[in-house]
Structures are given as C-alpha cells and as structure tokens.
Amino acid sequence: MPRLVPRLQDAAERLRALGGEPAAEGRLQAALAAIEAVRLDLLRLHAGRGSADQLTRDLEAARQLGARVDAALGARAVVDDAVPTPA
C-alpha cells in the first residue's frame, strides 16, 4: 500500500498535464476517487468503524485502476513519439 497511493498521485499529475482530454479527465477522476476511497477506509479503520475487507477491496480496485492508467499513459507516450507535433 505505501507505494500505491504515491503511484496514483503521480498518475493523477500526469493526467492533469494532458489538460482537458475527455479520456484523460475520466481517468483522472477515477484515480482521485480511488485515492479518496483508500483514505476514507484508513480513517474508518482508525476510528474503529471500518473493515479490513473493505480496505482490501478498495486497494485492489486502486491497483487495477493504476495498472490501466499506466497502460493508457504508456500508450499515449508511444503515440506522441510516433506522431510529429505540428509546429
């Protein structure tokens, strides 16, 4: 878990840099929602009201989302490298 949240935060920053693209916006919102879900689960656990099972489910969902975002950003980088930028 310690690496997951910073990885999602990094992905969110990279998605923000794409600025306004509908696909990037959707992925950005999903990444932010995953970070928030994990944060809330941790707060609930700390308060004695959450469950480890819910945290585990949200962490797994966040990991899967992170993998999809990484793949999309990687594909975007390949396309950007292959297509010349208009001057």
PyMOL commands that place a pseudoatom at each C-alpha (Angstrom):
pseudoatom trace, name=CA, resn=MET, resi=1, chain=A, elem=C, hetatm=0, pos=[0.000, 0.000, 0.000]
pseudoatom trace, name=CA, resn=PRO, resi=2, chain=A, elem=C, hetatm=0, pos=[2.754, 2.561, 0.702]
pseudoatom trace, name=CA, resn=ARG, resi=3, chain=A, elem=C, hetatm=0, pos=[3.690, 2.637, -2.992]
pseudoatom trace, name=CA, resn=LEU, resi=4, chain=A, elem=C, hetatm=0, pos=[0.139, 2.550, -4.333]
pseudoatom trace, name=CA, resn=VAL, resi=5, chain=A, elem=C, hetatm=0, pos=[-1.062, 5.990, -3.253]
pseudoatom trace, name=CA, resn=PRO, resi=6, chain=A, elem=C, hetatm=0, pos=[2.063, 7.848, -4.456]
pseudoatom trace, name=CA, resn=ARG, resi=7, chain=A, elem=C, hetatm=0, pos=[1.816, 5.945, -7.746]
pseudoatom trace, name=CA, resn=LEU, resi=8, chain=A, elem=C, hetatm=0, pos=[-1.810, 7.022, -8.159]
pseudoatom trace, name=CA, resn=GLN, resi=9, chain=A, elem=C, hetatm=0, pos=[-0.897, 10.585, -7.213]
pseudoatom trace, name=CA, resn=ASP, resi=10, chain=A, elem=C, hetatm=0, pos=[1.847, 10.572, -9.850]
pseudoatom trace, name=CA, resn=ALA, resi=11, chain=A, elem=C, hetatm=0, pos=[-0.584, 9.199, -12.429]
pseudoatom trace, name=CA, resn=ALA, resi=12, chain=A, elem=C, hetatm=0, pos=[-3.085, 11.916, -11.496]
pseudoatom trace, name=CA, resn=GLU, resi=13, chain=A, elem=C, hetatm=0, pos=[-0.435, 14.590, -12.052]
pseudoatom trace, name=CA, resn=ARG, resi=14, chain=A, elem=C, hetatm=0, pos=[0.471, 13.132, -15.445]
pseudoatom trace, name=CA, resn=LEU, resi=15, chain=A, elem=C, hetatm=0, pos=[-3.212, 13.018, -16.401]
pseudoatom trace, name=CA, resn=ARG, resi=16, chain=A, elem=C, hetatm=0, pos=[-3.656, 16.646, -15.313]
pseudoatom trace, name=CA, resn=ALA, resi=17, chain=A, elem=C, hetatm=0, pos=[-0.801, 17.557, -17.640]
pseudoatom trace, name=CA, resn=LEU, resi=18, chain=A, elem=C, hetatm=0, pos=[-2.830, 16.233, -20.585]
pseudoatom trace, name=CA, resn=GLY, resi=19, chain=A, elem=C, hetatm=0, pos=[-5.316, 19.006, -19.828]
pseudoatom trace, name=CA, resn=GLY, resi=20, chain=A, elem=C, hetatm=0, pos=[-8.896, 18.651, -20.860]
pseudoatom trace, name=CA, resn=GLU, resi=21, chain=A, elem=C, hetatm=0, pos=[-8.838, 15.500, -22.957]
pseudoatom trace, name=CA, resn=PRO, resi=22, chain=A, elem=C, hetatm=0, pos=[-12.077, 13.629, -22.212]
pseudoatom trace, name=CA, resn=ALA, resi=23, chain=A, elem=C, hetatm=0, pos=[-10.382, 10.244, -21.760]
pseudoatom trace, name=CA, resn=ALA, resi=24, chain=A, elem=C, hetatm=0, pos=[-7.724, 11.744, -19.505]
pseudoatom trace, name=CA, resn=GLU, resi=25, chain=A, elem=C, hetatm=0, pos=[-10.369, 13.603, -17.476]
pseudoatom trace, name=CA, resn=GLY, resi=26, chain=A, elem=C, hetatm=0, pos=[-12.258, 10.373, -16.835]
pseudoatom trace, name=CA, resn=ARG, resi=27, chain=A, elem=C, hetatm=0, pos=[-9.122, 8.550, -15.780]
pseudoatom trace, name=CA, resn=LEU, resi=28, chain=A, elem=C, hetatm=0, pos=[-8.094, 11.477, -13.583]
pseudoatom trace, name=CA, resn=GLN, resi=29, chain=A, elem=C, hetatm=0, pos=[-11.452, 11.450, -11.794]
pseudoatom trace, name=CA, resn=ALA, resi=30, chain=A, elem=C, hetatm=0, pos=[-11.198, 7.681, -11.308]
pseudoatom trace, name=CA, resn=ALA, resi=31, chain=A, elem=C, hetatm=0, pos=[-7.665, 7.969, -9.881]
pseudoatom trace, name=CA, resn=LEU, resi=32, chain=A, elem=C, hetatm=0, pos=[-8.726, 10.717, -7.478]
pseudoatom trace, name=CA, resn=ALA, resi=33, chain=A, elem=C, hetatm=0, pos=[-11.766, 8.679, -6.400]
pseudoatom trace, name=CA, resn=ALA, resi=34, chain=A, elem=C, hetatm=0, pos=[-9.543, 5.650, -5.729]
pseudoatom trace, name=CA, resn=ILE, resi=35, chain=A, elem=C, hetatm=0, pos=[-7.160, 7.717, -3.603]
pseudoatom trace, name=CA, resn=GLU, resi=36, chain=A, elem=C, hetatm=0, pos=[-10.115, 9.134, -1.661]
pseudoatom trace, name=CA, resn=ALA, resi=37, chain=A, elem=C, hetatm=0, pos=[-11.661, 5.685, -1.128]
pseudoatom trace, name=CA, resn=VAL, resi=38, chain=A, elem=C, hetatm=0, pos=[-8.422, 4.360, 0.360]
pseudoatom trace, name=CA, resn=ARG, resi=39, chain=A, elem=C, hetatm=0, pos=[-8.053, 7.463, 2.540]
pseudoatom trace, name=CA, resn=LEU, resi=40, chain=A, elem=C, hetatm=0, pos=[-11.596, 7.098, 3.871]
pseudoatom trace, name=CA, resn=ASP, resi=41, chain=A, elem=C, hetatm=0, pos=[-11.103, 3.383, 4.529]
pseudoatom trace, name=CA, resn=LEU, resi=42, chain=A, elem=C, hetatm=0, pos=[-7.996, 4.160, 6.565]
pseudoatom trace, name=CA, resn=LEU, resi=43, chain=A, elem=C, hetatm=0, pos=[-9.852, 6.816, 8.551]
pseudoatom trace, name=CA, resn=ARG, resi=44, chain=A, elem=C, hetatm=0, pos=[-12.701, 4.394, 9.236]
pseudoatom trace, name=CA, resn=LEU, resi=45, chain=A, elem=C, hetatm=0, pos=[-10.269, 1.711, 10.384]
pseudoatom trace, name=CA, resn=HIS, resi=46, chain=A, elem=C, hetatm=0, pos=[-8.532, 4.193, 12.653]
pseudoatom trace, name=CA, resn=ALA, resi=47, chain=A, elem=C, hetatm=0, pos=[-11.896, 5.166, 14.162]
pseudoatom trace, name=CA, resn=GLY, resi=48, chain=A, elem=C, hetatm=0, pos=[-12.817, 1.512, 14.672]
pseudoatom trace, name=CA, resn=ARG, resi=49, chain=A, elem=C, hetatm=0, pos=[-15.687, 1.672, 12.170]
pseudoatom trace, name=CA, resn=GLY, resi=50, chain=A, elem=C, hetatm=0, pos=[-14.117, 0.241, 9.030]
pseudoatom trace, name=CA, resn=SER, resi=51, chain=A, elem=C, hetatm=0, pos=[-13.249, -3.238, 7.927]
pseudoatom trace, name=CA, resn=ALA, resi=52, chain=A, elem=C, hetatm=0, pos=[-10.039, -4.685, 6.623]
pseudoatom trace, name=CA, resn=ASP, resi=53, chain=A, elem=C, hetatm=0, pos=[-12.067, -6.440, 3.925]
pseudoatom trace, name=CA, resn=GLN, resi=54, chain=A, elem=C, hetatm=0, pos=[-13.348, -3.138, 2.512]
pseudoatom trace, name=CA, resn=LEU, resi=55, chain=A, elem=C, hetatm=0, pos=[-9.855, -1.652, 2.590]
pseudoatom trace, name=CA, resn=THR, resi=56, chain=A, elem=C, hetatm=0, pos=[-8.533, -4.724, 0.784]
pseudoatom trace, name=CA, resn=ARG, resi=57, chain=A, elem=C, hetatm=0, pos=[-11.230, -4.449, -1.903]
pseudoatom trace, name=CA, resn=ASP, resi=58, chain=A, elem=C, hetatm=0, pos=[-10.554, -0.741, -2.412]
pseudoatom trace, name=CA, resn=LEU, resi=59, chain=A, elem=C, hetatm=0, pos=[-6.801, -1.306, -2.546]
pseudoatom trace, name=CA, resn=GLU, resi=60, chain=A, elem=C, hetatm=0, pos=[-7.228, -4.000, -5.180]
pseudoatom trace, name=CA, resn=ALA, resi=61, chain=A, elem=C, hetatm=0, pos=[-9.524, -1.755, -7.218]
pseudoatom trace, name=CA, resn=ALA, resi=62, chain=A, elem=C, hetatm=0, pos=[-6.965, 1.060, -6.919]
pseudoatom trace, name=CA, resn=ARG, resi=63, chain=A, elem=C, hetatm=0, pos=[-4.165, -1.271, -8.048]
pseudoatom trace, name=CA, resn=GLN, resi=64, chain=A, elem=C, hetatm=0, pos=[-6.173, -2.337, -11.090]
pseudoatom trace, name=CA, resn=LEU, resi=65, chain=A, elem=C, hetatm=0, pos=[-7.008, 1.271, -11.903]
pseudoatom trace, name=CA, resn=GLY, resi=66, chain=A, elem=C, hetatm=0, pos=[-3.348, 2.217, -11.534]
pseudoatom trace, name=CA, resn=ALA, resi=67, chain=A, elem=C, hetatm=0, pos=[-2.365, -0.507, -13.991]
pseudoatom trace, name=CA, resn=ARG, resi=68, chain=A, elem=C, hetatm=0, pos=[-4.961, 0.715, -16.515]
pseudoatom trace, name=CA, resn=VAL, resi=69, chain=A, elem=C, hetatm=0, pos=[-3.844, 4.337, -16.125]
pseudoatom trace, name=CA, resn=ASP, resi=70, chain=A, elem=C, hetatm=0, pos=[-0.189, 3.345, -16.515]
pseudoatom trace, name=CA, resn=ALA, resi=71, chain=A, elem=C, hetatm=0, pos=[-1.044, 1.401, -19.673]
pseudoatom trace, name=CA, resn=ALA, resi=72, chain=A, elem=C, hetatm=0, pos=[-3.040, 4.310, -21.112]
pseudoatom trace, name=CA, resn=LEU, resi=73, chain=A, elem=C, hetatm=0, pos=[-0.279, 6.799, -20.342]
pseudoatom trace, name=CA, resn=GLY, resi=74, chain=A, elem=C, hetatm=0, pos=[2.304, 4.442, -21.830]
pseudoatom trace, name=CA, resn=ALA, resi=75, chain=A, elem=C, hetatm=0, pos=[0.233, 4.061, -24.988]
pseudoatom trace, name=CA, resn=ARG, resi=76, chain=A, elem=C, hetatm=0, pos=[-0.159, 7.828, -25.168]
pseudoatom trace, name=CA, resn=ALA, resi=77, chain=A, elem=C, hetatm=0, pos=[3.617, 8.252, -24.941]
pseudoatom trace, name=CA, resn=VAL, resi=78, chain=A, elem=C, hetatm=0, pos=[4.132, 5.777, -27.795]
pseudoatom trace, name=CA, resn=VAL, resi=79, chain=A, elem=C, hetatm=0, pos=[1.627, 7.639, -29.970]
pseudoatom trace, name=CA, resn=ASP, resi=80, chain=A, elem=C, hetatm=0, pos=[3.149, 11.003, -29.083]
pseudoatom trace, name=CA, resn=ASP, resi=81, chain=A, elem=C, hetatm=0, pos=[6.600, 9.703, -30.035]
pseudoatom trace, name=CA, resn=ALA, resi=82, chain=A, elem=C, hetatm=0, pos=[5.330, 8.274, -33.331]
pseudoatom trace, name=CA, resn=VAL, resi=83, chain=A, elem=C, hetatm=0, pos=[3.273, 11.260, -34.472]
pseudoatom trace, name=CA, resn=PRO, resi=84, chain=A, elem=C, hetatm=0, pos=[5.127, 14.503, -35.159]
pseudoatom trace, name=CA, resn=THR, resi=85, chain=A, elem=C, hetatm=0, pos=[3.893, 17.532, -33.268]
pseudoatom trace, name=CA, resn=PRO, resi=86, chain=A, elem=C, hetatm=0, pos=[2.664, 20.320, -35.575]
pseudoatom trace, name=CA, resn=ALA, resi=87, chain=A, elem=C, hetatm=0, pos=[4.811, 23.397, -35.392]
for i in range(1, 87): cmd.bond("trace and resi %d" % i, "trace and resi %d" % (i + 1))
show_as sticks, trace
zoom trace
